[in-house]
Amino acid sequence: MKPVDELLQAARVTLTTSSPTPIGEPVAENVTPLEQQVRRAVRRVFATLKTAFPAWYEKHYGDARAEQLARRVWMTGIQDLSDEAVNRGLQRMVLECKFPPSPSDFMDLCKRVDDLPSEAQAWDEALRGSYSHKAVKIAAEATSTFDLRAGTHNDKALKQRFERNYAIVMRRAQTGQPLEGRIAKGIGSDSMRPREQVQLEHSRKEAEALVIAQGIPANPQSARAMLLAKLNIRRDDHV
Protein backbone atom coordinates (compact mmCIF):
# COMPACT_ATOMS: atom_id res chain seq x y z
CA MET A 1 0.00 0.00 0.00
CA LYS A 2 1.19 3.49 -0.79
CA PRO A 3 2.12 5.90 2.05
CA VAL A 4 -0.93 7.64 3.54
CA ASP A 5 0.22 11.14 2.58
CA GLU A 6 0.65 10.06 -1.03
CA LEU A 7 -2.81 8.49 -1.15
CA LEU A 8 -4.55 11.48 0.40
CA GLN A 9 -2.68 13.84 -1.93
CA ALA A 10 -3.88 11.77 -4.88
CA ALA A 11 -7.42 12.03 -3.55
CA ARG A 12 -7.11 15.82 -3.40
CA VAL A 13 -5.89 15.84 -7.00
CA THR A 14 -8.90 13.76 -8.00
CA LEU A 15 -11.20 16.29 -6.35
CA THR A 16 -9.63 19.24 -8.17
CA THR A 17 -9.78 17.55 -11.57
CA SER A 18 -13.20 15.87 -11.38
CA SER A 19 -16.61 17.38 -12.03
CA PRO A 20 -17.71 19.50 -9.01
CA THR A 21 -21.38 18.57 -9.39
CA PRO A 22 -22.03 14.83 -9.87
CA ILE A 23 -25.02 13.74 -11.94
CA GLY A 24 -28.29 14.13 -10.09
CA GLU A 25 -26.98 16.48 -7.35
CA PRO A 26 -28.49 19.97 -6.91
CA VAL A 27 -26.28 22.90 -7.77
CA ALA A 28 -24.72 24.87 -4.89
CA GLU A 29 -27.41 27.58 -4.91
CA ASN A 30 -30.05 25.03 -3.92
CA VAL A 31 -28.38 23.67 -0.79
CA THR A 32 -27.56 25.08 2.63
CA PRO A 33 -23.96 25.75 3.78
CA LEU A 34 -24.16 22.73 6.10
CA GLU A 35 -25.34 20.51 3.25
CA GLN A 36 -22.54 21.82 1.06
CA GLN A 37 -20.05 20.89 3.79
CA VAL A 38 -21.47 17.35 3.94
CA ARG A 39 -21.28 17.03 0.15
CA ARG A 40 -17.65 18.15 0.18
CA ALA A 41 -16.91 15.57 2.89
CA VAL A 42 -18.55 12.81 0.82
CA ARG A 43 -16.51 13.84 -2.22
CA ARG A 44 -13.33 13.53 -0.11
CA VAL A 45 -14.40 10.08 1.06
CA PHE A 46 -15.13 8.85 -2.46
CA ALA A 47 -11.94 10.35 -3.89
CA THR A 48 -9.93 8.58 -1.19
CA LEU A 49 -11.77 5.29 -1.74
CA LYS A 50 -11.11 5.54 -5.47
CA THR A 51 -7.43 6.22 -4.92
CA ALA A 52 -6.79 3.70 -2.13
CA PHE A 53 -8.96 0.85 -3.51
CA PRO A 54 -9.22 1.42 -7.28
CA ALA A 55 -10.26 -2.14 -8.31
CA TRP A 56 -12.92 -2.36 -5.60
CA TYR A 57 -14.20 1.10 -6.46
CA GLU A 58 -14.55 0.28 -10.15
CA LYS A 59 -16.42 -2.93 -9.34
CA HIS A 60 -18.92 -1.37 -6.92
CA TYR A 61 -19.15 2.28 -7.94
CA GLY A 62 -18.00 2.20 -11.56
CA ASP A 63 -21.58 2.72 -12.71
CA ALA A 64 -22.65 6.37 -12.33
CA ARG A 65 -26.07 5.42 -10.94
CA ALA A 66 -24.54 3.10 -8.32
CA GLU A 67 -22.10 5.82 -7.28
CA GLN A 68 -24.88 8.39 -6.97
CA LEU A 69 -26.98 6.12 -4.75
CA ALA A 70 -23.95 5.26 -2.62
CA ARG A 71 -23.15 8.95 -2.11
CA ARG A 72 -26.64 9.50 -0.69
CA VAL A 73 -26.13 6.68 1.80
CA TRP A 74 -22.77 8.10 2.89
CA MET A 75 -24.25 11.60 3.21
CA THR A 76 -26.80 10.30 5.70
CA GLY A 77 -24.08 8.56 7.70
CA ILE A 78 -21.57 11.40 8.06
CA GLN A 79 -23.85 14.43 8.17
CA ASP A 80 -23.22 15.00 11.90
CA LEU A 81 -19.43 14.83 11.61
CA SER A 82 -17.15 17.84 11.34
CA ASP A 83 -14.42 18.11 8.71
CA GLU A 84 -11.87 17.31 11.43
CA ALA A 85 -13.62 14.04 12.29
CA VAL A 86 -13.97 13.05 8.63
CA ASN A 87 -10.28 13.72 8.00
CA ARG A 88 -9.43 11.62 11.05
CA GLY A 89 -11.48 8.78 9.60
CA LEU A 90 -9.83 9.08 6.18
CA GLN A 91 -6.36 8.91 7.74
CA ARG A 92 -7.29 5.77 9.66
CA MET A 93 -9.02 4.20 6.67
CA VAL A 94 -5.83 4.46 4.62
CA LEU A 95 -3.55 3.38 7.46
CA GLU A 96 -5.61 0.61 9.05
CA CYS A 97 -8.09 -0.85 6.53
CA LYS A 98 -7.12 -3.69 4.21
CA PHE A 99 -10.57 -3.47 2.63
CA PRO A 100 -12.90 -0.48 2.12
CA PRO A 101 -15.00 0.15 5.25
CA SER A 102 -18.78 0.28 5.23
CA PRO A 103 -20.34 3.66 6.14
CA SER A 104 -20.94 2.46 9.71
CA ASP A 105 -17.36 1.20 10.05
CA PHE A 106 -16.07 4.48 8.66
CA MET A 107 -18.16 6.34 11.26
CA ASP A 108 -16.41 4.31 13.96
CA LEU A 109 -13.03 5.31 12.54
CA CYS A 110 -14.05 8.97 12.60
CA LYS A 111 -15.47 8.90 16.11
CA ARG A 112 -12.64 7.00 17.78
CA VAL A 113 -10.63 9.30 20.03
CA ASP A 114 -7.69 7.26 21.24
CA ASP A 115 -6.61 9.41 24.19
CA LEU A 116 -10.04 9.84 25.84
CA PRO A 117 -10.15 8.24 29.32
CA SER A 118 -12.78 5.60 29.97
CA GLU A 119 -15.87 6.63 31.92
CA ALA A 120 -14.56 4.94 35.08
CA GLN A 121 -11.14 6.56 34.75
CA ALA A 122 -12.69 9.96 34.08
CA TRP A 123 -14.87 9.66 37.21
CA ASP A 124 -11.81 8.84 39.32
CA GLU A 125 -9.90 11.82 37.85
CA ALA A 126 -12.84 14.15 38.44
CA LEU A 127 -12.97 13.22 42.13
CA ARG A 128 -9.21 13.74 42.47
CA GLY A 129 -9.26 17.00 40.51
CA SER A 130 -6.43 15.74 38.29
CA TYR A 131 -7.31 15.54 34.59
CA SER A 132 -5.50 13.60 31.88
CA HIS A 133 -7.70 15.08 29.13
CA LYS A 134 -9.43 18.41 28.61
CA ALA A 135 -12.76 16.60 28.17
CA VAL A 136 -12.64 15.37 31.77
CA LYS A 137 -11.93 18.88 33.08
CA ILE A 138 -14.83 20.38 31.12
CA ALA A 139 -17.23 17.67 32.31
CA ALA A 140 -16.03 18.13 35.91
CA GLU A 141 -16.56 21.90 35.76
CA ALA A 142 -20.04 21.41 34.29
CA THR A 143 -20.83 19.00 37.13
CA SER A 144 -19.32 21.25 39.87
CA THR A 145 -15.75 20.86 41.03
CA PHE A 146 -16.96 21.97 44.47
CA ASP A 147 -19.29 18.96 44.73
CA LEU A 148 -16.68 16.62 43.27
CA ARG A 149 -14.04 17.66 45.83
CA ALA A 150 -16.48 16.75 48.60
CA GLY A 151 -17.80 13.66 46.81
CA THR A 152 -16.96 9.98 47.09
CA HIS A 153 -16.94 7.04 44.68
CA ASN A 154 -20.21 5.84 46.22
CA ASP A 155 -22.13 9.09 45.54
CA LYS A 156 -24.54 7.73 42.90
CA ALA A 157 -26.36 11.00 42.18
CA LEU A 158 -23.11 12.92 41.69
CA LYS A 159 -21.70 10.13 39.53
CA GLN A 160 -24.80 10.18 37.30
CA ARG A 161 -24.47 13.93 36.80
CA PHE A 162 -20.81 13.64 35.89
CA GLU A 163 -21.33 10.67 33.56
CA ARG A 164 -24.07 12.55 31.71
CA ASN A 165 -21.84 15.60 31.24
CA TYR A 166 -18.85 13.47 30.25
CA ALA A 167 -20.96 11.63 27.65
CA ILE A 168 -21.92 14.97 26.10
CA VAL A 169 -18.31 16.19 25.97
CA MET A 170 -17.13 12.82 24.62
CA ARG A 171 -19.66 13.07 21.80
CA ARG A 172 -18.28 16.51 20.96
CA ALA A 173 -14.79 15.05 20.80
CA GLN A 174 -15.92 12.11 18.68
CA THR A 175 -17.74 14.26 16.13
CA GLY A 176 -14.93 16.81 15.97
CA GLN A 177 -16.87 19.64 17.61
CA PRO A 178 -15.35 22.16 20.08
CA LEU A 179 -15.26 20.63 23.56
CA GLU A 180 -16.18 23.86 25.32
CA GLY A 181 -19.74 25.10 25.43
CA ARG A 182 -22.70 25.25 27.76
CA ILE A 183 -24.13 21.92 28.91
CA ALA A 184 -27.79 22.09 29.85
CA LYS A 185 -28.50 20.73 33.30
CA GLY A 186 -30.40 17.48 33.56
CA ILE A 187 -33.87 17.48 35.06
CA GLY A 188 -33.69 17.34 38.83
CA SER A 189 -29.92 17.76 39.02
CA ASP A 190 -30.11 20.19 41.96
CA SER A 191 -33.03 18.41 43.58
CA MET A 192 -30.81 15.35 44.08
CA ARG A 193 -28.48 17.37 46.32
CA PRO A 194 -29.01 18.64 49.88
CA ARG A 195 -30.44 22.18 49.98
CA GLU A 196 -27.57 23.40 52.17
CA GLN A 197 -25.01 22.15 49.63
CA VAL A 198 -26.74 23.96 46.76
CA GLN A 199 -26.90 27.20 48.78
CA LEU A 200 -23.23 26.90 49.81
CA GLU A 201 -22.12 26.41 46.22
CA HIS A 202 -24.24 29.37 45.09
CA SER A 203 -22.69 31.59 47.78
CA ARG A 204 -19.18 30.47 46.78
CA LYS A 205 -19.81 31.30 43.13
CA GLU A 206 -21.16 34.75 44.05
CA ALA A 207 -18.08 35.42 46.21
CA GLU A 208 -15.74 34.35 43.39
CA ALA A 209 -17.58 36.60 40.93
CA LEU A 210 -17.30 39.54 43.35
CA VAL A 211 -13.56 39.00 43.79
CA ILE A 212 -13.04 38.93 40.03
CA ALA A 213 -15.23 42.01 39.47
CA GLN A 214 -13.26 44.03 42.05
CA GLY A 215 -9.91 42.95 40.66
CA ILE A 216 -8.79 41.33 43.92
CA PRO A 217 -5.90 38.87 43.33
CA ALA A 218 -6.78 35.27 44.01
CA ASN A 219 -3.39 34.21 45.34
CA PRO A 220 -1.96 35.44 48.69
CA GLN A 221 1.38 36.69 47.30
CA SER A 222 -0.32 38.92 44.72
CA ALA A 223 -2.80 40.22 47.31
CA ARG A 224 0.07 41.13 49.70
CA ALA A 225 1.98 42.90 46.92
CA MET A 226 -1.11 44.93 45.99
CA LEU A 227 -1.72 45.93 49.63
CA LEU A 228 1.91 47.06 50.12
CA ALA A 229 1.77 49.05 46.90
CA LYS A 230 -1.40 50.86 47.99
CA LEU A 231 0.24 51.74 51.33
CA ASN A 232 3.43 52.87 49.57
CA ILE A 233 5.41 50.33 51.57
CA ARG A 234 8.43 48.85 49.85
CA ARG A 235 9.81 45.51 50.85
CA ASP A 236 13.26 44.83 49.40
CA ASP A 237 14.25 41.20 49.04
CA HIS A 238 17.58 40.34 50.61
CA VAL A 239 19.63 37.38 49.51
Secondary structure as UniProt FT lines:
FT   HELIX           4..17
FT   TURN            23..24
FT   HELIX           28..30
FT   HELIX           33..52
FT   HELIX           54..61
FT   HELIX           64..78
FT   TURN            79..80
FT   HELIX           83..96
FT   HELIX           103..111
FT   TURN            114..115
FT   HELIX           119..128
FT   HELIX           134..143
FT   HELIX           145..150
FT   TURN            153..154
FT   HELIX           156..175
FT   TURN            187..192
FT   HELIX           195..213
FT   TURN            214..215
FT   HELIX           220..230
FT   TURN            231..232
//
